[in-house]
Amino acid sequence: MNQRSPKAIARTSGSVLVIVMLISFGLISIALYFANSMSMELRASDNRMSGLSADQAIEGAARYVGYVLTLYATNGAVPDLTEYQAEAVPVGNATAPEQNAHFWIIGRDPSGTPSSEPYFSLIDEGSKLNVNTANTNTLSYLPNMTLDFADAIADWRSTNGVGTYAMNYSQLGYGDKNLPFETVDELRLVYGATVDLLAGDDLNRNGVLDANEKSLNGGTTPTPGLFEYVTVCSREPNFHSDGTTLTNVNTAAQLRALLRANFPSIASEIVAATPAPAGYPSLLDFYLRASSAGMTEQQFVQIFNSIDVTNAHYTRGRLNINTGTAPALTALFTGLGVDQSTASGAAQSLITYRQQNPNNLTSVAWIVDALGRSGTVIQALRRGDYITTHSFQFTADIAATGAYGRGYRRVKFVFDISEGMPEIIYRQDLSRLGWALGGKTRETWVAQNTR
């Protein structure tokens, strides 16, 4: 009987041990690989869930904005920031707050005060110039603007079938539209459009200069582009919420009936002051003439929401003087023939006045108090239907994160309430522009809630 030598047995045992160890190492490696894959899949799944949560938060935020507008934007009023939430608003009922989705409404500071962090609020589209109605002179005085591009805008929107100016669109592969703009983003198609001209250095369009954005002028505040100052949405209904039309002050019978019902003692004098045959070109002109005939500012405020100077169903392109930005106001005044220095000073005076007298902005009459009855800007504005204190279109630029600050999404909505109930007339996904909530939100809110 052959017996294996101790050395042979040792060699065999050693080989078996090596094989077993190799197999063990292989199994361990496979286990670690799959464990790591599952861990990555779990994280990916968690991120997808956060993204879906952020998507749903944005949809919820849009419904919330509709509710806010229904409740607080009646008769063209701009909702006050004290009436709604716009920053880190939780969505969900989780016991742990960090597990909720949150949304922010990225807005603009109405005071125009420079800041390194975004301001959160709704944006009044009436605070901007309407690119479909503003003349080329007005547009050319907007910041970061050129007269050539203002001419190109007029050429694009011209409805006479051919462009007004000789713009060479053939090299771009398409022709000018010769119809009104449908969105402000359509400006990208206009001859001569550039990123600097349209977006300035605020590439993510959140109103501040973020750390990854380079200033065009070397400063610490953004140089906005045309997108910041123009709209296509400003439309004001000339009828009440119940469908009845406003009183046209240029129709003597209507005006006489309204005044006799409210101020019988001065009705005849005011009707007699109506300029013939042209009538009142604006409600500001009506106020100036009516006040000379005995109407007080308080009486004008009493009827202001019930009168107009036209029989048209809607009036487009008025600038809301209660919310208009300094650049938009300056451009409007300058476009009406006021010298730029006077226009700029008047714009700042209006902004200062409305900050100091927030409860006195109930009609266009307040600008007479702010600028003086015989002021150059007042005389220019009275000659046309350029201004209002009502707004019926609002932008809600909504950014949201899911649980623990992950899953960032951003969508811009434009709401129109000119026909009564809020209606979304424009929606644009801006997530591609990157983080727009500023460094403070990232560091003090998202970072603390990230696991």
C-alpha positions as CSV (number, residue, x, y, z in Angstrom):
1,M,0.0,0.0,0.0
2,N,1.5,3.3,-1.1
3,Q,1.4,6.0,1.4
4,R,2.0,9.6,0.4
5,S,4.9,11.3,1.9
6,P,4.4,14.1,4.4
7,K,6.0,16.5,1.9
8,A,3.5,15.5,-0.8
9,I,0.6,15.9,1.6
10,A,1.9,19.3,2.6
11,R,2.2,20.4,-1.0
12,T,-1.4,19.2,-1.8
13,S,-2.7,21.0,1.3
14,G,-0.9,24.2,0.4
15,S,-2.3,24.1,-3.2
16,V,-5.8,23.6,-1.8
17,L,-5.4,26.5,0.6
18,V,-4.2,28.8,-2.2
19,I,-7.2,27.8,-4.3
20,V,-9.6,28.3,-1.5
21,M,-8.1,31.7,-0.7
22,L,-8.3,32.7,-4.3
23,I,-11.9,31.6,-4.5
24,S,-12.7,33.4,-1.2
25,F,-11.0,36.6,-2.5
26,G,-12.9,36.4,-5.7
27,L,-16.2,35.9,-3.9
28,I,-15.4,38.8,-1.6
29,S,-14.5,41.0,-4.5
30,I,-17.8,40.1,-6.3
31,A,-19.7,40.8,-3.1
32,L,-18.0,44.1,-2.6
33,Y,-18.6,45.0,-6.3
34,F,-22.3,44.2,-6.1
35,A,-22.6,46.0,-2.7
36,N,-21.0,49.1,-4.2
37,S,-23.3,48.9,-7.2
38,M,-26.3,48.6,-5.0
39,S,-25.1,51.5,-2.9
40,M,-24.7,53.6,-6.1
41,E,-28.1,52.4,-7.4
42,L,-29.6,53.3,-4.0
43,R,-28.1,56.8,-4.2
44,A,-29.2,57.2,-7.8
45,S,-32.7,56.1,-6.9
46,D,-32.7,58.5,-4.0
47,N,-31.6,61.3,-6.3
48,R,-34.3,60.4,-8.8
49,M,-36.9,60.5,-6.0
50,S,-35.6,63.9,-4.9
51,G,-35.9,65.1,-8.5
52,L,-39.5,63.8,-8.7
53,S,-40.2,65.4,-5.4
54,A,-38.8,68.8,-6.7
55,D,-40.9,68.4,-9.8
56,Q,-44.0,67.9,-7.8
57,A,-43.1,70.8,-5.5
58,I,-43.0,73.1,-8.5
59,E,-46.4,71.9,-9.6
60,G,-47.7,72.6,-6.1
61,A,-46.0,76.0,-6.1
62,A,-47.8,76.9,-9.3
63,R,-51.1,76.0,-7.8
64,Y,-50.1,78.1,-4.7
65,V,-49.3,81.1,-6.8
66,G,-52.7,80.7,-8.6
67,Y,-54.3,80.8,-5.2
68,V,-52.4,83.9,-4.1
69,L,-53.3,85.7,-7.3
70,T,-57.0,84.8,-6.9
71,L,-57.0,86.0,-3.3
72,Y,-54.8,89.2,-3.5
73,A,-54.6,90.4,-7.1
74,T,-58.1,91.5,-7.5
75,N,-58.8,94.6,-9.6
76,G,-55.2,94.6,-10.9
77,A,-53.5,94.9,-7.5
78,V,-50.0,93.6,-7.1
79,P,-49.9,91.1,-4.2
80,D,-47.8,92.4,-1.3
81,L,-44.9,90.1,-0.1
82,T,-46.4,90.1,3.4
83,E,-49.4,88.3,2.0
84,Y,-47.7,85.2,0.7
85,Q,-44.5,83.1,1.2
86,A,-41.8,83.0,-1.4
87,E,-38.7,81.6,0.3
88,A,-38.0,78.0,1.3
89,V,-41.7,77.1,1.4
90,P,-42.1,73.5,2.6
91,V,-44.2,71.1,0.6
92,G,-45.2,67.9,2.4
93,N,-46.2,66.6,5.8
94,A,-43.1,64.8,6.9
95,T,-42.4,65.0,10.6
96,A,-38.7,65.8,9.9
97,P,-38.6,69.2,8.0
98,E,-35.4,68.2,6.2
99,Q,-37.4,65.4,4.4
100,N,-39.8,67.9,2.9
101,A,-39.4,69.4,-0.6
102,H,-39.1,73.2,-0.6
103,F,-39.7,75.9,-3.2
104,W,-38.5,79.4,-3.8
105,I,-40.0,82.1,-6.0
106,I,-37.1,84.1,-7.5
107,G,-38.0,87.7,-7.9
108,R,-36.6,91.2,-8.0
109,D,-36.3,93.8,-5.2
110,P,-38.7,96.6,-6.1
111,S,-36.4,99.2,-4.5
112,G,-33.6,98.2,-7.0
113,T,-31.1,97.9,-4.1
114,P,-28.0,96.0,-5.2
115,S,-27.5,92.6,-3.5
116,S,-25.3,89.6,-3.7
117,E,-28.2,87.3,-2.9
118,P,-31.4,86.7,-4.9
119,Y,-34.7,88.4,-3.8
120,F,-37.7,86.2,-3.5
121,S,-41.1,87.4,-4.7
122,L,-43.5,87.4,-7.7
123,I,-42.5,89.6,-10.6
124,D,-45.0,92.0,-12.1
125,E,-44.9,91.9,-15.9
126,G,-46.4,95.4,-15.9
127,S,-43.2,96.7,-14.4
128,K,-41.5,96.2,-17.7
129,L,-41.8,97.8,-21.2
130,N,-43.9,95.9,-23.7
131,V,-41.6,95.0,-26.6
132,N,-44.6,94.9,-29.0
133,T,-45.7,98.5,-28.2
134,A,-42.7,100.5,-27.1
135,N,-41.3,102.7,-29.8
136,T,-37.7,102.4,-31.0
137,N,-36.6,105.5,-29.2
138,T,-37.9,104.1,-25.9
139,L,-36.3,100.7,-26.4
140,S,-33.0,102.3,-27.4
141,Y,-32.6,103.9,-24.0
142,L,-32.8,100.7,-22.1
143,P,-29.5,99.6,-20.4
144,N,-27.1,97.6,-22.5
145,M,-29.2,98.4,-25.6
146,T,-28.3,99.8,-29.1
147,L,-30.3,101.8,-31.6
148,D,-29.6,99.2,-34.3
149,F,-31.1,96.4,-32.2
150,A,-34.1,98.6,-31.4
151,D,-34.6,99.1,-35.1
152,A,-34.3,95.3,-35.7
153,I,-37.0,94.7,-33.1
154,A,-39.3,97.1,-34.8
155,D,-38.5,95.4,-38.1
156,W,-39.3,92.0,-36.7
157,R,-42.7,92.9,-35.2
158,S,-43.8,95.1,-38.2
159,T,-47.2,93.8,-39.5
160,N,-47.1,95.5,-42.9
161,G,-45.8,92.3,-44.6
162,V,-42.2,93.6,-45.1
163,G,-39.6,94.7,-42.7
164,T,-39.2,98.4,-42.0
165,Y,-35.4,98.2,-42.1
166,A,-33.0,96.3,-44.3
167,M,-32.0,93.4,-42.1
168,N,-30.1,90.6,-43.8
169,Y,-31.8,87.5,-42.4
170,S,-30.8,85.3,-45.4
171,Q,-27.5,84.5,-43.8
172,L,-29.4,83.2,-40.8
173,G,-31.6,80.9,-42.9
174,Y,-34.9,82.5,-42.1
175,G,-36.8,85.7,-42.5
176,D,-38.2,88.3,-40.1
177,K,-41.5,87.4,-38.6
178,N,-43.5,90.6,-39.3
179,L,-45.9,89.8,-36.5
180,P,-45.9,90.7,-32.8
181,F,-43.5,88.9,-30.4
182,E,-45.2,85.9,-28.7
183,T,-42.5,85.5,-26.0
184,V,-39.4,87.6,-24.9
185,D,-37.2,84.6,-25.8
186,E,-38.2,85.2,-29.4
187,L,-35.7,88.1,-29.2
188,R,-33.0,85.5,-29.7
189,L,-34.1,85.3,-33.4
190,V,-33.9,89.0,-34.1
191,Y,-31.0,90.2,-36.2
192,G,-28.0,91.2,-34.1
193,A,-29.1,89.4,-30.9
194,T,-26.2,88.3,-28.6
195,V,-26.0,86.7,-25.2
196,D,-24.5,89.9,-23.7
197,L,-27.3,92.0,-25.2
198,L,-30.2,89.8,-24.1
199,A,-28.9,88.3,-20.8
200,G,-26.0,90.6,-19.9
201,D,-23.7,89.0,-17.4
202,D,-26.6,87.5,-15.3
203,L,-26.4,84.2,-17.2
204,N,-28.8,82.3,-14.9
205,R,-31.2,85.2,-14.8
206,N,-31.7,85.4,-11.1
207,G,-31.0,89.1,-10.7
208,V,-27.6,88.8,-8.9
209,L,-24.0,88.3,-10.0
210,D,-23.2,84.8,-8.8
211,A,-19.7,83.5,-8.0
212,N,-19.4,81.8,-11.4
213,E,-20.5,84.8,-13.4
214,K,-18.1,87.4,-14.6
215,S,-19.1,91.1,-14.6
216,L,-19.1,92.8,-17.9
217,N,-18.1,96.1,-16.3
218,G,-15.8,94.8,-13.6
219,G,-18.3,95.5,-10.8
220,T,-19.9,93.4,-8.1
221,T,-23.5,93.9,-9.3
222,P,-24.9,92.4,-12.5
223,T,-25.3,94.2,-15.8
224,P,-28.7,92.8,-16.9
225,G,-29.7,92.3,-20.5
226,L,-32.8,93.2,-22.4
227,F,-34.7,90.2,-20.9
228,E,-34.8,92.0,-17.5
229,Y,-36.7,95.0,-18.8
230,V,-39.2,93.9,-21.4
231,T,-42.3,91.8,-21.7
232,V,-44.9,90.8,-24.2
233,C,-47.6,90.1,-21.6
234,S,-48.8,93.5,-20.3
235,R,-52.5,93.5,-21.0
236,E,-55.2,95.4,-19.1
237,P,-58.9,94.6,-19.4
238,N,-61.3,97.5,-19.9
239,F,-64.1,95.8,-18.1
240,H,-65.0,94.9,-14.5
241,S,-64.7,91.4,-13.1
242,D,-68.5,90.8,-13.7
243,G,-68.0,91.6,-17.4
244,T,-69.5,95.1,-17.5
245,T,-67.4,97.6,-19.4
246,L,-65.6,100.5,-17.7
247,T,-66.9,104.1,-18.2
248,N,-65.2,105.8,-21.2
249,V,-64.5,109.3,-20.0
250,N,-64.4,110.3,-23.7
251,T,-68.1,109.4,-24.1
252,A,-70.0,112.4,-22.7
253,A,-73.1,110.5,-21.7
254,Q,-71.2,107.8,-19.8
255,L,-69.0,110.3,-18.0
256,R,-72.0,112.5,-17.1
257,A,-73.9,109.5,-15.7
258,L,-70.9,108.4,-13.6
259,L,-70.2,111.9,-12.2
260,R,-73.8,112.6,-11.4
261,A,-74.0,109.4,-9.5
262,N,-70.9,110.1,-7.5
263,F,-70.2,113.9,-7.5
264,P,-73.3,115.7,-8.7
265,S,-72.1,119.1,-7.6
266,I,-69.1,119.1,-10.0
267,A,-70.4,116.9,-12.8
268,S,-71.3,119.7,-15.2
269,E,-68.0,121.5,-14.7
270,I,-65.9,118.4,-15.4
271,V,-67.9,117.4,-18.5
272,A,-67.5,120.9,-19.8
273,A,-63.7,120.6,-19.3
274,T,-63.5,117.7,-21.8
275,P,-61.2,118.7,-24.7
276,A,-63.1,118.6,-28.0
277,P,-63.0,116.9,-30.4
278,A,-60.0,114.8,-29.5
279,G,-61.1,114.0,-25.9
280,Y,-58.8,112.9,-23.1
281,P,-55.7,111.1,-24.4
282,S,-55.0,109.5,-20.9
283,L,-56.5,109.2,-17.5
284,L,-53.6,111.4,-16.2
285,D,-54.9,114.1,-18.5
286,F,-58.4,113.6,-17.3
287,Y,-57.3,113.9,-13.7
288,L,-55.3,117.1,-14.4
289,R,-58.3,118.7,-16.2
290,A,-60.9,117.4,-13.7
291,S,-58.9,118.6,-10.7
292,S,-58.8,122.1,-12.3
293,A,-62.6,121.9,-12.5
294,G,-63.0,121.0,-8.8
295,M,-62.3,117.3,-8.4
296,T,-60.1,116.3,-5.5
297,E,-57.6,113.5,-5.6
298,Q,-59.7,111.4,-3.2
299,Q,-62.7,111.8,-5.5
300,F,-60.6,110.7,-8.5
301,V,-59.3,107.7,-6.6
302,Q,-63.0,106.8,-5.9
303,I,-63.8,106.4,-9.6
304,F,-60.3,105.5,-10.9
305,N,-61.0,101.7,-11.1
306,S,-64.2,102.3,-13.1
307,I,-62.9,104.6,-15.9
308,D,-60.9,104.4,-19.1
309,V,-60.2,106.4,-22.2
310,T,-61.0,103.8,-24.8
311,N,-63.8,101.4,-25.9
312,A,-61.2,98.6,-26.7
313,H,-61.7,95.4,-24.8
314,Y,-58.1,95.4,-23.7
315,T,-55.3,97.9,-23.6
316,R,-51.7,96.6,-24.1
317,G,-48.4,98.0,-23.2
318,R,-49.1,100.3,-20.2
319,L,-46.2,100.5,-17.7
320,N,-47.2,100.2,-14.0
321,I,-45.8,103.2,-12.2
322,N,-46.3,101.5,-8.9
323,T,-43.8,98.7,-9.8
324,G,-41.9,100.0,-12.8
325,T,-38.1,99.7,-12.5
326,A,-35.9,102.8,-12.7
327,P,-34.5,101.7,-16.1
328,A,-37.9,101.1,-17.6
329,L,-39.3,104.3,-16.3
330,T,-36.3,106.3,-17.5
331,A,-36.5,104.7,-21.0
332,L,-40.3,105.5,-21.2
333,F,-39.8,109.1,-20.2
334,T,-36.8,109.6,-22.5
335,G,-38.7,107.9,-25.4
336,L,-41.4,110.6,-25.0
337,G,-38.9,113.4,-25.6
338,V,-37.7,114.1,-22.0
339,D,-34.0,114.7,-21.7
340,Q,-32.2,111.7,-20.2
341,S,-31.0,113.5,-17.0
342,T,-34.5,114.8,-16.2
343,A,-36.0,111.4,-17.0
344,S,-33.6,109.5,-14.8
345,G,-34.1,112.0,-11.9
346,A,-37.9,111.7,-12.3
347,A,-37.7,107.9,-12.3
348,Q,-35.7,107.9,-9.0
349,S,-38.1,110.4,-7.5
350,L,-41.1,108.1,-8.2
351,I,-39.3,105.1,-6.7
352,T,-38.4,107.1,-3.6
353,Y,-42.0,108.5,-3.3
354,R,-43.6,105.1,-3.5
355,Q,-41.3,103.6,-0.9
356,Q,-42.2,106.4,1.5
357,N,-45.9,106.5,0.7
358,P,-46.9,102.9,0.0
359,N,-50.6,103.6,0.9
360,N,-50.9,106.5,-1.5
361,L,-50.5,104.6,-4.8
362,T,-54.2,104.0,-5.6
363,S,-54.3,105.9,-8.8
364,V,-52.1,107.6,-11.4
365,A,-52.7,110.9,-9.5
366,W,-49.9,110.2,-7.1
367,I,-47.2,111.0,-9.6
368,V,-48.5,114.5,-9.7
369,D,-47.7,114.8,-6.0
370,A,-44.3,113.2,-6.6
371,L,-43.2,115.3,-9.6
372,G,-45.3,118.4,-9.6
373,R,-48.2,119.4,-11.8
374,S,-46.2,121.3,-14.3
375,G,-43.2,118.9,-14.4
376,T,-41.8,118.0,-17.8
377,V,-42.5,114.3,-17.3
378,I,-46.1,114.9,-16.2
379,Q,-46.7,117.0,-19.4
380,A,-45.2,114.2,-21.6
381,L,-47.2,111.4,-19.9
382,R,-50.5,113.2,-20.1
383,R,-50.3,113.2,-23.9
384,G,-50.8,109.5,-24.3
385,D,-52.1,106.3,-22.7
386,Y,-48.7,105.1,-21.3
387,I,-49.1,104.4,-17.6
388,T,-51.3,102.5,-15.1
389,T,-51.4,101.3,-11.5
390,H,-52.9,97.9,-12.4
391,S,-51.2,94.7,-13.3
392,F,-52.8,91.5,-14.5
393,Q,-49.8,89.4,-15.5
394,F,-47.2,88.0,-13.1
395,T,-44.1,85.8,-13.4
396,A,-43.5,83.1,-10.9
397,D,-39.9,81.9,-11.4
398,I,-40.0,78.8,-9.2
399,A,-37.0,76.8,-8.1
400,A,-37.4,73.7,-5.9
401,T,-35.4,71.0,-4.2
402,G,-36.5,67.6,-2.9
403,A,-35.7,66.0,0.5
404,Y,-32.4,67.0,2.0
405,G,-31.9,69.8,-0.5
406,R,-31.3,67.4,-3.5
407,G,-33.0,67.2,-6.9
408,Y,-32.9,70.9,-8.0
409,R,-35.4,72.0,-10.6
410,R,-36.5,75.4,-11.9
411,V,-39.5,76.4,-14.0
412,K,-40.7,79.9,-15.0
413,F,-44.5,80.5,-15.2
414,V,-46.3,83.6,-16.5
415,F,-49.8,83.9,-15.1
416,D,-52.6,86.0,-16.6
417,I,-55.6,87.1,-14.6
418,S,-57.0,89.6,-17.1
419,E,-60.1,87.4,-17.7
420,G,-60.7,86.6,-14.1
421,M,-59.2,83.3,-12.8
422,P,-55.4,82.9,-13.1
423,E,-54.3,81.2,-16.2
424,I,-50.8,80.0,-17.0
425,I,-50.0,81.5,-20.4
426,Y,-46.3,80.6,-20.6
427,R,-44.1,77.9,-19.0
428,Q,-40.3,77.5,-19.5
429,D,-37.9,75.0,-17.8
430,L,-34.8,77.0,-16.6
431,S,-33.1,74.1,-14.8
432,R,-30.4,74.1,-17.5
433,L,-29.2,77.5,-16.3
434,G,-27.9,75.9,-13.1
435,W,-28.2,76.9,-9.4
436,A,-30.0,80.2,-9.0
437,L,-30.8,80.4,-5.3
438,G,-27.5,82.1,-4.3
439,G,-24.7,81.1,-2.0
440,K,-26.5,81.8,1.2
441,T,-29.3,79.3,0.5
442,R,-26.7,76.7,-0.6
443,E,-24.6,77.1,2.5
444,T,-27.1,77.7,5.2
445,W,-30.0,75.7,4.1
446,V,-29.2,73.0,1.5
447,A,-25.8,72.1,3.0
448,Q,-27.3,71.6,6.5
449,N,-30.0,69.3,5.2
450,T,-27.8,67.2,2.9
451,R,-27.0,63.7,4.2
